[in-house]
């Protein structure tokens, strides 16, 4: 039993888009379970799913990039790593889908009000 691990134990929320995904999924689950009865369900589900898809799109658009440079005092290993934005078609699709869902969720919210 000790070799089974919790898959969430490796989840590191080190970038804003990962936090956005977790918050969107958490609110989506709460709304789906009916625990957010003070909020209308349809707009809450749409907006929270849009947060998830925008976070997913940004995660795709920020891949790990490595550059090898001459070793110096600032980079003794001679390697630079980072997550700068690099648009990918799938990432842009998820961003557009998230934007459409948030727009539709706000529209549905105004229909209720």
C-alpha positions, 0 to 999 in steps of 0.5 A: 500500500505504501507504493501507491501515491496520491496523484495530486501530491505531485501537483505544483501550483507554481504558475498563474495558469495552473492556479486558474485551472484548479480554481475553475475545476474546483468551482465547477465541481462545487456548482455541479454538486449543488453546493453553491446554491446562492449562485445560478448554476448554468452561468457558474458552470460556464464561467468556471469551465472557461477558467479551466480552459483558459488556464489549460490554453496558457499551460499549452502556450507556455512550454518549457524552453531551454537555451544553451549559452556559454557558461559564466558566473550567472549561468555556470551550467551554461543552460537557461530554462524558462516558460516564455509564451510560445503560441501553439494552435491547441493553446490558442483554441483553448483560450478562444474556447474559454473566452467564448464560454466566459462570454456566454456565461456572462450573457446567461447571467444577465438573462437571469438577472 
